[in-house]
């Protein structure tokens, strides 16, 4: 049981779980924002009072429904912007760089120790 708890602490499993939970909540919030507020306004601007998701056009006999795609595209862009600026604002992008630098330093020390060991054998 101790090794399992150490794994959870070292690998950041709890942080990952919290991130997934918060990510799900943010996704629902952004989806609601786009579907309930942004899409109706865009629908009005584009002449579709029912909202953006009903936007379509016809080529010959084929009806091309682009509204749903555009709504999902807007949803994605808003969510991506929130994640990007959230990571930047919280400084989470710098955490990986610190860990990477520490790992590189550790590898450098190990390689130096190996070289020193080889020199002592000679």
C-alpha positions in Angstrom: 0.0 0.0 0.0 2.9 2.4 0.7 4.3 2.0 -2.8 0.9 2.7 -4.3 0.6 5.9 -2.2 4.1 7.0 -3.2 3.2 6.4 -6.8 0.2 8.6 -6.5 2.2 11.4 -4.8 5.2 11.2 -7.2 3.2 11.0 -10.4 0.7 13.6 -9.6 -2.3 11.4 -10.0 -4.4 13.5 -7.6 -3.6 16.6 -9.6 -4.5 14.8 -12.8 -7.9 13.7 -11.3 -8.6 17.3 -10.1 -7.6 18.6 -13.6 -10.0 16.2 -15.3 -12.9 17.1 -13.0 -12.3 20.8 -13.4 -11.8 20.4 -17.1 -15.1 18.7 -17.4 -16.8 21.5 -15.5 -15.1 24.2 -17.6 -16.1 22.4 -20.8 -19.8 22.3 -19.7 -19.6 26.0 -18.8 -18.1 27.0 -22.1 -20.5 24.8 -24.0 -23.4 26.5 -22.2 -21.9 30.0 -22.9 -21.5 29.3 -26.6 -24.9 27.5 -27.1 -27.0 29.7 -24.9 -25.4 33.2 -25.4 -23.0 33.4 -28.3 -24.9 31.2 -30.9 -28.2 33.0 -30.6 -26.5 36.4 -31.1 -24.6 35.1 -34.1 -27.8 33.6 -35.4 -29.6 36.9 -35.2 -26.7 38.6 -36.9 -26.7 36.0 -39.7 -30.5 36.2 -40.1 -31.4 32.9 -38.3 -33.6 33.7 -35.4 -33.6 30.1 -34.2 -29.8 30.3 -33.6 -26.6 29.4 -35.3 -27.1 25.6 -35.2 -29.9 25.8 -37.8 -27.8 27.7 -40.3 -27.6 25.9 -43.6 -27.5 26.5 -47.3 -28.6 24.5 -50.4 -26.4 23.6 -53.4 -28.5 21.9 -56.1 -30.7 19.5 -54.1 -28.2 19.0 -51.2 -28.7 20.9 -47.9 -25.4 21.8 -46.3 -25.8 22.3 -42.5 -22.9 24.4 -41.4 -24.4 25.9 -38.3 -23.7 23.0 -35.9 -20.1 22.8 -37.2 -19.6 26.5 -36.7 -21.1 26.2 -33.2 -18.7 23.4 -32.3 -15.8 25.4 -33.8 -16.6 28.4 -31.6 -16.9 26.1 -28.6 -13.5 24.7 -29.3 -11.9 28.1 -29.8 -13.3 29.5 -26.6 -12.3 26.4 -24.6 -8.8 26.4 -26.1 -8.4 30.1 -25.3 -9.5 29.5 -21.7 -7.0 26.7 -21.3 -4.2 28.6 -22.9 -4.7 31.8 -20.9 -5.4 29.8 -17.7 -2.1 27.9 -18.0 -0.2 31.1 -18.7 -1.9 33.1 -15.9 -1.3 30.3 -13.3 2.3 29.8 -14.5 1.8 26.1 -15.1 3.8 26.3 -18.3 6.9 27.1 -16.2 6.5 24.1 -13.9 7.4 21.7 -16.7 10.4 23.7 -17.6 11.7 23.6 -14.0 11.2 19.8 -13.8 12.9 19.4 -17.2 15.8 21.5 -16.1 16.1 19.5 -12.9 16.0 16.2 -14.8 18.7 17.4 -17.3 20.9 18.4 -14.3 20.4 15.0 -12.7 21.3 13.2 -16.0 24.4 15.5 -16.4 25.6 14.6 -12.9 25.0 10.9 -13.5 27.0 11.0 -16.8 29.8 12.9 -15.0 29.9 10.3 -12.3 30.2 7.5 -14.9 33.1 9.3 -16.6 34.8 9.9 -13.3 34.4 6.2 -12.4 35.9 5.2 -15.8 38.9 7.5 -15.2 39.5 6.0 -11.8 39.5 2.4 -13.3 42.2 3.4 -15.7 
